[in-house]
Amino acid sequence: MGTGTAPWKQLLLNALESNSNLKHASFFQLATIGSNGGPSNRTVVFRGFQENSDKILIHTDCRTRKIDDLKHCPVAEICWYFTDSWEQFRINGRIDIIGASNPDPVKLQQREKLGLLVL
């Protein structure tokens, strides 16, 4: 996922808006591949988009298995289903883990705000 606006972003924003009354609308599934070659899937919370980008932001504890999976294979897919509107989004891409030692000052600033993992 690049720095431009992806064609699905506005559709996703519309779905978030039309389903905003649902607590679970900000949750989606993140699937990764572990070092054993097997898939792993878990629910994560949407924290917004990286500024001027289509990159999706989530927050996670660096001690979780998803971090090990992403260090092994930094590509993942999300599946986001909105129950009221019956819309599903499947988005895949490369994950950026923004750890404390990241050399990019802009990414570190975002990490300060949330403690981020970026898709």
N, CA, C and O atoms as a GROMACS GRO file, in nm:
protein
  476
    1MET      N    1   0.083  -0.117   0.000
    1MET     CA    2   0.000   0.000   0.000
    1MET      C    3   0.087   0.123   0.000
    1MET      O    4   0.179   0.136   0.081
    2GLY      N    5   0.059   0.210  -0.088
    2GLY     CA    6   0.147   0.323  -0.110
    2GLY      C    7   0.105   0.449  -0.040
    2GLY      O    8   0.022   0.448   0.050
    3THR      N    9   0.166   0.558  -0.084
    3THR     CA   10   0.140   0.687  -0.021
    3THR      C   11   0.022   0.758  -0.085
    3THR      O   12  -0.027   0.856  -0.029
    4GLY      N   13  -0.025   0.712  -0.202
    4GLY     CA   14  -0.142   0.771  -0.266
    4GLY      C   15  -0.268   0.716  -0.203
    4GLY      O   16  -0.264   0.637  -0.108
    5THR      N   17  -0.382   0.759  -0.257
    5THR     CA   18  -0.509   0.711  -0.205
    5THR      C   19  -0.554   0.590  -0.284
    5THR      O   20  -0.569   0.596  -0.406
    6ALA      N   21  -0.576   0.481  -0.216
    6ALA     CA   22  -0.624   0.358  -0.279
    6ALA      C   23  -0.772   0.372  -0.313
    6ALA      O   24  -0.845   0.442  -0.242
    7PRO      N   25  -0.818   0.305  -0.419
    7PRO     CA   26  -0.959   0.317  -0.459
    7PRO      C   27  -1.057   0.265  -0.353
    7PRO      O   28  -1.173   0.308  -0.351
    8TRP      N   29  -1.013   0.176  -0.265
    8TRP     CA   30  -1.100   0.121  -0.162
    8TRP      C   31  -1.113   0.210  -0.039
    8TRP      O   32  -1.203   0.189   0.043
    9LYS      N   33  -1.025   0.310  -0.024
    9LYS     CA   34  -1.023   0.388   0.100
    9LYS      C   35  -1.155   0.461   0.124
    9LYS      O   36  -1.209   0.455   0.235
   10GLN      N   37  -1.209   0.528   0.024
   10GLN     CA   38  -1.334   0.601   0.044
   10GLN      C   39  -1.449   0.506   0.071
   10GLN      O   40  -1.537   0.536   0.152
   11LEU      N   41  -1.450   0.391   0.004
   11LEU     CA   42  -1.553   0.290   0.030
   11LEU      C   43  -1.546   0.242   0.176
   11LEU      O   44  -1.648   0.223   0.241
   12LEU      N   45  -1.424   0.222   0.224
   12LEU     CA   46  -1.405   0.179   0.363
   12LEU      C   47  -1.449   0.288   0.460
   12LEU      O   48  -1.516   0.260   0.560
   13LEU      N   49  -1.413   0.412   0.432
   13LEU     CA   50  -1.455   0.523   0.518
   13LEU      C   51  -1.608   0.533   0.521
   13LEU      O   52  -1.666   0.558   0.627
   14ASN      N   53  -1.672   0.514   0.406
   14ASN     CA   54  -1.819   0.516   0.400
   14ASN      C   55  -1.878   0.403   0.485
   14ASN      O   56  -1.976   0.424   0.557
   15ALA      N   57  -1.819   0.284   0.476
   15ALA     CA   58  -1.868   0.170   0.554
   15ALA      C   59  -1.850   0.196   0.704
   15ALA      O   60  -1.938   0.164   0.783
   16LEU      N   61  -1.737   0.254   0.742
   16LEU     CA   62  -1.714   0.287   0.883
   16LEU      C   63  -1.819   0.386   0.932
   16LEU      O   64  -1.871   0.374   1.043
   17GLU      N   65  -1.848   0.485   0.849
   17GLU     CA   66  -1.947   0.587   0.886
   17GLU      C   67  -2.087   0.525   0.899
   17GLU      O   68  -2.157   0.550   0.997
   18SER      N   69  -2.126   0.446   0.801
   18SER     CA   70  -2.262   0.390   0.803
   18SER      C   71  -2.280   0.282   0.910
   18SER      O   72  -2.393   0.248   0.945
   19ASN      N   73  -2.171   0.228   0.962
   19ASN     CA   74  -2.177   0.127   1.067
   19ASN      C   75  -2.124   0.179   1.200
   19ASN      O   76  -2.095   0.100   1.290
   20SER      N   77  -2.110   0.310   1.213
   20SER     CA   78  -2.047   0.370   1.332
   20SER      C   79  -2.125   0.344   1.461
   20SER      O   80  -2.070   0.357   1.570
   21ASN      N   81  -2.251   0.308   1.449
   21ASN     CA   82  -2.330   0.278   1.568
   21ASN      C   83  -2.296   0.142   1.629
   21ASN      O   84  -2.340   0.110   1.740
   22LEU      N   85  -2.217   0.062   1.558
   22LEU     CA   86  -2.180  -0.071   1.605
   22LEU      C   87  -2.043  -0.069   1.670
   22LEU      O   88  -1.945  -0.026   1.609
   23LYS      N   89  -2.034  -0.115   1.794
   23LYS     CA   90  -1.905  -0.117   1.865
   23LYS      C   91  -1.800  -0.197   1.789
   23LYS      O   92  -1.683  -0.159   1.785
   24HIS      N   93  -1.842  -0.307   1.729
   24HIS     CA   94  -1.746  -0.396   1.663
   24HIS      C   95  -1.705  -0.349   1.523
   24HIS      O   96  -1.624  -0.416   1.458
   25ALA      N   97  -1.756  -0.238   1.475
   25ALA     CA   98  -1.722  -0.192   1.340
   25ALA      C   99  -1.575  -0.154   1.326
   25ALA      O  100  -1.523  -0.151   1.214
   26SER      N  101  -1.508  -0.125   1.435
   26SER     CA  102  -1.367  -0.086   1.427
   26SER      C  103  -1.272  -0.206   1.445
   26SER      O  104  -1.151  -0.187   1.454
   27PHE      N  105  -1.326  -0.326   1.449
   27PHE     CA  106  -1.245  -0.447   1.462
   27PHE      C  107  -1.236  -0.519   1.328
   27PHE      O  108  -1.334  -0.527   1.254
   28PHE      N  109  -1.118  -0.572   1.297
   28PHE     CA  110  -1.103  -0.653   1.177
   28PHE      C  111  -1.002  -0.764   1.204
   28PHE      O  112  -0.932  -0.761   1.306
   29GLN      N  113  -0.996  -0.860   1.114
   29GLN     CA  114  -0.906  -0.973   1.130
   29GLN      C  115  -0.778  -0.949   1.050
   29GLN      O  116  -0.782  -0.903   0.936
   30LEU      N  117  -0.666  -0.982   1.112
   30LEU     CA  118  -0.534  -0.971   1.051
   30LEU      C  119  -0.475  -1.110   1.040
   30LEU      O  120  -0.457  -1.178   1.141
   31ALA      N  121  -0.445  -1.153   0.918
   31ALA     CA  122  -0.387  -1.285   0.894
   31ALA      C  123  -0.241  -1.271   0.856
   31ALA      O  124  -0.205  -1.188   0.772
   32THR      N  125  -0.156  -1.353   0.919
   32THR     CA  126  -0.012  -1.352   0.893
   32THR      C  127   0.035  -1.495   0.866
   32THR      O  128  -0.040  -1.591   0.882
   33ILE      N  129   0.161  -1.506   0.825
   33ILE     CA  130   0.225  -1.636   0.806
   33ILE      C  131   0.340  -1.646   0.906
   33ILE      O  132   0.426  -1.559   0.912
   34GLY      N  133   0.340  -1.753   0.984
   34GLY     CA  134   0.443  -1.773   1.084
   34GLY      C  135   0.569  -1.836   1.027
   34GLY      O  136   0.572  -1.875   0.911
   35SER      N  137   0.672  -1.845   1.110
   35SER     CA  138   0.800  -1.903   1.066
   35SER      C  139   0.787  -2.052   1.032
   35SER      O  140   0.873  -2.107   0.964
   36ASN      N  141   0.681  -2.116   1.080
   36ASN     CA  142   0.656  -2.257   1.047
   36ASN      C  143   0.580  -2.272   0.915
   36ASN      O  144   0.550  -2.384   0.873
   37GLY      N  145   0.549  -2.158   0.851
   37GLY     CA  146   0.477  -2.160   0.724
   37GLY      C  147   0.327  -2.165   0.739
   37GLY      O  148   0.254  -2.161   0.639
   38GLY      N  149   0.278  -2.173   0.861
   38GLY     CA  150   0.135  -2.182   0.885
   38GLY      C  151   0.070  -2.046   0.903
   38GLY      O  152   0.135  -1.950   0.944
   39PRO      N  153  -0.060  -2.038   0.872
   39PRO     CA  154  -0.132  -1.912   0.888
   39PRO      C  155  -0.170  -1.887   1.034
   39PRO      O  156  -0.182  -1.981   1.113
   40SER      N  157  -0.188  -1.762   1.067
   40SER     CA  158  -0.235  -1.722   1.198
   40SER      C  159  -0.328  -1.603   1.179
   40SER      O  160  -0.298  -1.514   1.099
   41ASN      N  161  -0.438  -1.601   1.251
   41ASN     CA  162  -0.537  -1.496   1.234
   41ASN      C  163  -0.580  -1.446   1.370
   41ASN      O  164  -0.595  -1.523   1.464
   42ARG      N  165  -0.600  -1.314   1.380
   42ARG     CA  166  -0.644  -1.256   1.506
   42ARG      C  167  -0.720  -1.127   1.477
   42ARG      O  168  -0.712  -1.070   1.368
   43THR      N  169  -0.795  -1.083   1.578
   43THR     CA  170  -0.873  -0.961   1.567
   43THR      C  171  -0.790  -0.845   1.621
   43THR      O  172  -0.729  -0.855   1.727
   44VAL      N  173  -0.790  -0.734   1.546
   44VAL     CA  174  -0.719  -0.613   1.587
   44VAL      C  175  -0.814  -0.493   1.576
   44VAL      O  176  -0.923  -0.505   1.521
   45VAL      N  177  -0.772  -0.380   1.629
   45VAL     CA  178  -0.855  -0.260   1.633
   45VAL      C  179  -0.801  -0.155   1.537
   45VAL      O  180  -0.681  -0.125   1.538
   46PHE      N  181  -0.888  -0.100   1.455
   46PHE     CA  182  -0.855   0.008   1.362
   46PHE      C  183  -0.828   0.135   1.441
   46PHE      O  184  -0.909   0.176   1.523
   47ARG      N  185  -0.712   0.198   1.416
   47ARG     CA  186  -0.674   0.322   1.483
   47ARG      C  187  -0.667   0.441   1.389
   47ARG      O  188  -0.622   0.549   1.428
   48GLY      N  189  -0.712   0.424   1.266
   48GLY     CA  190  -0.711   0.534   1.170
   48GLY      C  191  -0.618   0.504   1.054
   48GLY      O  192  -0.574   0.390   1.034
   49PHE      N  193  -0.589   0.609   0.979
   49PHE     CA  194  -0.497   0.599   0.866
   49PHE      C  195  -0.374   0.685   0.893
   49PHE      O  196  -0.383   0.789   0.959
   50GLN      N  197  -0.261   0.642   0.840
   50GLN     CA  198  -0.141   0.726   0.844
   50GLN      C  199  -0.174   0.853   0.766
   50GLN      O  200  -0.242   0.847   0.664
   51GLU      N  201  -0.125   0.966   0.813
   51GLU     CA  202  -0.154   1.095   0.750
   51GLU      C  203  -0.125   1.093   0.600
   51GLU      O  204  -0.021   1.044   0.557
   52ASN      N  205  -0.219   1.147   0.522
   52ASN     CA  206  -0.204   1.158   0.376
   52ASN      C  207  -0.169   1.026   0.310
   52ASN      O  208  -0.086   1.021   0.219
   53SER      N  209  -0.231   0.918   0.356
   53SER     CA  210  -0.196   0.786   0.306
   53SER      C  211  -0.315   0.692   0.315
   53SER      O  212  -0.415   0.722   0.380
   54ASP      N  213  -0.302   0.579   0.249
   54ASP     CA  214  -0.401   0.472   0.263
   54ASP      C  215  -0.354   0.366   0.361
   54ASP      O  216  -0.416   0.260   0.372
   55LYS      N  217  -0.247   0.391   0.432
   55LYS     CA  218  -0.192   0.293   0.527
   55LYS      C  219  -0.277   0.290   0.654
   55LYS      O  220  -0.301   0.392   0.718
   56ILE      N  221  -0.322   0.169   0.687
   56ILE     CA  222  -0.408   0.146   0.802
   56ILE      C  223  -0.322   0.131   0.927
   56ILE      O  224  -0.219   0.063   0.926
   57LEU      N  225  -0.364   0.196   1.035
   57LEU     CA  226  -0.289   0.193   1.160
   57LEU      C  227  -0.358   0.102   1.261
   57LEU      O  228  -0.480   0.108   1.279
   58ILE      N  229  -0.277   0.019   1.328
   58ILE     CA  230  -0.325  -0.058   1.442
   58ILE      C  231  -0.220  -0.047   1.552
   58ILE      O  232  -0.106  -0.006   1.527
   59HIS      N  233  -0.258  -0.084   1.671
   59HIS     CA  234  -0.169  -0.083   1.788
   59HIS      C  235  -0.158  -0.226   1.838
   59HIS      O  236  -0.258  -0.298   1.842
   60THR      N  237  -0.039  -0.267   1.875
   60THR     CA  238  -0.023  -0.401   1.931
   60THR      C  239   0.095  -0.405   2.028
   60THR      O  240   0.183  -0.320   2.023
   61ASP      N  241   0.094  -0.502   2.114
   61ASP     CA  242   0.204  -0.526   2.206
   61ASP      C  243   0.316  -0.594   2.128
   61ASP      O  244   0.292  -0.691   2.056
   62CYS      N  245   0.438  -0.545   2.143
   62CYS     CA  246   0.551  -0.599   2.067
   62CYS      C  247   0.587  -0.742   2.108
   62CYS      O  248   0.667  -0.806   2.040
   63ARG      N  249   0.530  -0.791   2.216
   63ARG     CA  250   0.559  -0.928   2.262
   63ARG      C  251   0.465  -1.033   2.203
   63ARG      O  252   0.478  -1.151   2.233
   64THR      N  253   0.370  -0.990   2.120
   64THR     CA  254   0.273  -1.085   2.065
   64THR      C  255   0.331  -1.164   1.949
   64THR      O  256   0.430  -1.125   1.886
   65ARG      N  257   0.268  -1.278   1.921
   65ARG     CA  258   0.314  -1.365   1.814
   65ARG      C  259   0.304  -1.297   1.677
   65ARG      O  260   0.382  -1.328   1.587
   66LYS      N  261   0.210  -1.206   1.660
   66LYS     CA  262   0.196  -1.141   1.529
   66LYS      C  263   0.323  -1.065   1.491
   66LYS      O  264   0.356  -1.056   1.373
   67ILE      N  265   0.393  -1.011   1.589
   67ILE     CA  266   0.518  -0.940   1.560
   67ILE      C  267   0.623  -1.038   1.509
   67ILE      O  268   0.693  -1.010   1.412
   68ASP      N  269   0.636  -1.153   1.574
   68ASP     CA  270   0.729  -1.256   1.526
   68ASP      C  271   0.692  -1.301   1.385
   68ASP      O  272   0.778  -1.316   1.299
   69ASP      N  273   0.562  -1.322   1.362
   69ASP     CA  274   0.516  -1.361   1.228
   69ASP      C  275   0.554  -1.256   1.124
   69ASP      O  276   0.604  -1.289   1.017
   70LEU      N  277   0.532  -1.129   1.158
   70LEU     CA  278   0.557  -1.021   1.062
   70LEU      C  279   0.706  -0.997   1.039
   70LEU      O  280   0.746  -0.952   0.932
   71LYS      N  281   0.788  -1.026   1.138
   71LYS     CA  282   0.933  -1.017   1.117
   71LYS      C  283   0.978  -1.127   1.022
   71LYS      O  284   1.069  -1.107   0.941
   72HIS      N  285   0.913  -1.242   1.031
   72HIS     CA  286   0.944  -1.354   0.940
   72HIS      C  287   0.893  -1.326   0.799
   72HIS      O  288   0.965  -1.346   0.701
   73CYS      N  289   0.769  -1.279   0.789
   73CYS     CA  290   0.705  -1.253   0.659
   73CYS      C  291   0.622  -1.126   0.674
   73CYS      O  292   0.511  -1.131   0.727
   74PRO      N  293   0.672  -1.011   0.627
   74PRO     CA  294   0.607  -0.883   0.652
   74PRO      C  295   0.486  -0.852   0.563
   74PRO      O  296   0.446  -0.737   0.550
   75VAL      N  297   0.428  -0.956   0.503
   75VAL     CA  298   0.308  -0.938   0.421
   75VAL      C  299   0.191  -1.001   0.496
   75VAL      O  300   0.204  -1.109   0.554
   76ALA      N  301   0.076  -0.933   0.495
   76ALA     CA  302  -0.041  -0.982   0.566
   76ALA      C  303  -0.167  -0.944   0.490
   76ALA      O  304  -0.164  -0.867   0.394
   77GLU      N  305  -0.279  -0.999   0.536
   77GLU     CA  306  -0.408  -0.963   0.478
   77GLU      C  307  -0.505  -0.937   0.592
   77GLU      O  308  -0.504  -1.005   0.694
   78ILE      N  309  -0.591  -0.837   0.570
   78ILE     CA  310  -0.698  -0.812   0.666
   78ILE      C  311  -0.831  -0.848   0.600
   78ILE      O  312  -0.846  -0.843   0.478
   79CYS      N  313  -0.925  -0.884   0.684
   79CYS     CA  314  -1.062  -0.907   0.640
   79CYS      C  315  -1.152  -0.831   0.737
   79CYS      O  316  -1.147  -0.852   0.858
   80TRP      N  317  -1.232  -0.742   0.682
   80TRP     CA  318  -1.314  -0.652   0.762
   80TRP      C  319  -1.457  -0.666   0.715
   80TRP      O  320  -1.487  -0.636   0.600
   81TYR      N  321  -1.545  -0.711   0.804
   81TYR     CA  322  -1.685  -0.733   0.768
   81TYR      C  323  -1.774  -0.641   0.849
   81TYR      O  324  -1.763  -0.632   0.971
   82PHE      N  325  -1.864  -0.572   0.779
   82PHE     CA  326  -1.959  -0.482   0.841
   82PHE      C  327  -2.096  -0.549   0.839
   82PHE      O  328  -2.155  -0.569   0.733
   83THR      N  329  -2.146  -0.584   0.957
   83THR     CA  330  -2.266  -0.667   0.968
   83THR      C  331  -2.393  -0.596   0.922
   83THR      O  332  -2.480  -0.661   0.863
   84ASP      N  333  -2.407  -0.468   0.947
   84ASP     CA  334  -2.531  -0.399   0.908
   84ASP      C  335  -2.541  -0.378   0.758
   84ASP      O  336  -2.648  -0.395   0.699
   85SER      N  337  -2.431  -0.341   0.695
   85SER     CA  338  -2.434  -0.311   0.551
   85SER      C  339  -2.393  -0.430   0.464
   85SER      O  340  -2.398  -0.422   0.342
   86TRP      N  341  -2.352  -0.540   0.527
   86TRP     CA  342  -2.311  -0.662   0.457
   86TRP      C  343  -2.196  -0.636   0.362
   86TRP      O  344  -2.191  -0.693   0.252
   87GLU      N  345  -2.104  -0.552   0.401
   87GLU     CA  346  -1.986  -0.521   0.318
   87GLU      C  347  -1.865  -0.592   0.377
   87GLU      O  348  -1.848  -0.600   0.498
   88GLN      N  349  -1.781  -0.643   0.288
   88GLN     CA  350  -1.656  -0.706   0.331
   88GLN      C  351  -1.541  -0.645   0.252
   88GLN      O  352  -1.549  -0.627   0.131
   89PHE      N  353  -1.434  -0.615   0.324
   89PHE     CA  354  -1.311  -0.563   0.262
   89PHE      C  355  -1.199  -0.662   0.292
   89PHE      O  356  -1.176  -0.698   0.408
   90ARG      N  357  -1.130  -0.704   0.189
   90ARG     CA  358  -1.009  -0.786   0.204
   90ARG      C  359  -0.896  -0.706   0.143
   90ARG      O  360  -0.897  -0.675   0.023
   91ILE      N  361  -0.799  -0.673   0.225
   91ILE     CA  362  -0.689  -0.585   0.183
   91ILE      C  363  -0.559  -0.652   0.223
   91ILE      O  364  -0.544  -0.696   0.338
   92ASN      N  365  -0.466  -0.661   0.130
   92ASN     CA  366  -0.336  -0.720   0.165
   92ASN      C  367  -0.225  -0.622   0.132
   92ASN      O  368  -0.241  -0.534   0.048
   93GLY      N  369  -0.114  -0.641   0.198
   93GLY     CA  370   0.000  -0.553   0.174
   93GLY      C  371   0.114  -0.582   0.269
   93GLY      O  372   0.108  -0.672   0.352
   94ARG      N  373   0.215  -0.503   0.256
   94ARG     CA  374   0.335  -0.514   0.340
   94ARG      C  375   0.313  -0.437   0.469
   94ARG      O  376   0.257  -0.327   0.468
   95ILE      N  377   0.356  -0.495   0.579
   95ILE     CA  378   0.341  -0.434   0.711
   95ILE      C  379   0.470  -0.364   0.752
   95ILE      O  380   0.579  -0.419   0.735
   96ASP      N  381   0.458  -0.244   0.805
   96ASP     CA  382   0.571  -0.174   0.865
   96ASP      C  383   0.554  -0.182   1.017
   96ASP      O  384   0.453  -0.136   1.070
   97ILE      N  385   0.651  -0.239   1.084
   97ILE     CA  386   0.651  -0.239   1.231
   97ILE      C  387   0.732  -0.118   1.274
   97ILE      O  388   0.849  -0.105   1.237
   98ILE      N  389   0.670  -0.032   1.350
   98ILE     CA  390   0.739   0.090   1.393
   98ILE      C  391   0.783   0.071   1.538
   98ILE      O  392   0.710   0.105   1.631
   99GLY      N  393   0.902   0.016   1.554
   99GLY     CA  394   0.959  -0.005   1.686
   99GLY      C  395   1.033   0.118   1.734
   99GLY      O  396   1.050   0.214   1.659
  100ALA      N  397   1.078   0.115   1.857
  100ALA     CA  398   1.147   0.230   1.917
  100ALA      C  399   1.277   0.264   1.846
  100ALA      O  400   1.323   0.378   1.853
  101SER      N  401   1.337   0.167   1.777
  101SER     CA  402   1.465   0.193   1.709
  101SER      C  403   1.448   0.229   1.561
  101SER      O  404   1.547   0.235   1.488
  102ASN      N  405   1.325   0.254   1.518
  102ASN     CA  406   1.302   0.291   1.378
  102ASN      C  407   1.374   0.421   1.346
  102ASN      O  408   1.362   0.517   1.422
  103PRO      N  409   1.449   0.427   1.234
  103PRO     CA  410   1.526   0.547   1.202
  103PRO      C  411   1.444   0.663   1.143
  103PRO      O  412   1.496   0.774   1.131
  104ASP      N  413   1.319   0.639   1.107
  104ASP     CA  414   1.236   0.742   1.043
  104ASP      C  415   1.169   0.828   1.150
  104ASP      O  416   1.085   0.778   1.224
  105PRO      N  417   1.204   0.959   1.159
  105PRO     CA  418   1.148   1.044   1.264
  105PRO      C  419   0.996   1.063   1.252
  105PRO      O  420   0.929   1.079   1.353
  106VAL      N  421   0.943   1.062   1.130
  106VAL     CA  422   0.798   1.076   1.112
  106VAL      C  423   0.726   0.954   1.168
  106VAL      O  424   0.625   0.966   1.237
  107LYS      N  425   0.780   0.835   1.139
  107LYS     CA  426   0.720   0.712   1.191
  107LYS      C  427   0.732   0.707   1.343
  107LYS      O  428   0.640   0.662   1.411
  108LEU      N  429   0.845   0.752   1.396
  108LEU     CA  430   0.862   0.753   1.542
  108LEU      C  431   0.762   0.847   1.608
  108LEU      O  432   0.713   0.820   1.718
  109GLN      N  433   0.733   0.958   1.542
  109GLN     CA  434   0.635   1.052   1.596
  109GLN      C  435   0.497   0.986   1.600
  109GLN      O  436   0.423   1.003   1.698
  110GLN      N  437   0.462   0.912   1.496
  110GLN     CA  438   0.335   0.841   1.497
  110GLN      C  439   0.334   0.733   1.604
  110GLN      O  440   0.231   0.709   1.668
  111ARG      N  441   0.447   0.668   1.622
  111ARG     CA  442   0.456   0.564   1.725
  111ARG      C  443   0.432   0.625   1.863
  111ARG      O  444   0.365   0.565   1.947
  112GLU      N  445   0.485   0.744   1.884
  112GLU     CA  446   0.463   0.814   2.011
  112GLU      C  447   0.315   0.834   2.036
  112GLU      O  448   0.269   0.823   2.150
  113LYS      N  449   0.240   0.864   1.930
  113LYS     CA  450   0.096   0.888   1.946
  113LYS      C  451   0.022   0.761   1.984
  113LYS      O  452  -0.066   0.765   2.071
  114LEU      N  453   0.055   0.649   1.921
  114LEU     CA  454  -0.025   0.528   1.940
  114LEU      C  455   0.053   0.402   1.976
  114LEU      O  456  -0.003   0.312   2.039
  115GLY      N  457   0.177   0.392   1.938
  115GLY     CA  458   0.248   0.265   1.945
  115GLY      C  459   0.200   0.178   1.830
  115GLY      O  460   0.118   0.089   1.851
  116LEU      N  461   0.249   0.201   1.711
  116LEU     CA  462   0.183   0.155   1.589
  116LEU      C  463   0.245   0.038   1.516
  116LEU      O  464   0.364   0.008   1.527
  117LEU      N  465   0.158  -0.026   1.443
  117LEU     CA  466   0.191  -0.123   1.340
  117LEU      C  467   0.113  -0.074   1.219
  117LEU      O  468  -0.006  -0.046   1.230
  118VAL      N  469   0.176  -0.061   1.104
  118VAL     CA  470   0.112   0.001   0.989
  118VAL      C  471   0.097  -0.098   0.875
  118VAL      O  472   0.193  -0.165   0.838
  119LEU      N  473  -0.025  -0.107   0.820
  119LEU     CA  474  -0.052  -0.191   0.703
  119LEU      C  475  -0.077  -0.103   0.583
  119LEU      O  476  -0.102  -0.154   0.474
   0.00000   0.00000   0.00000
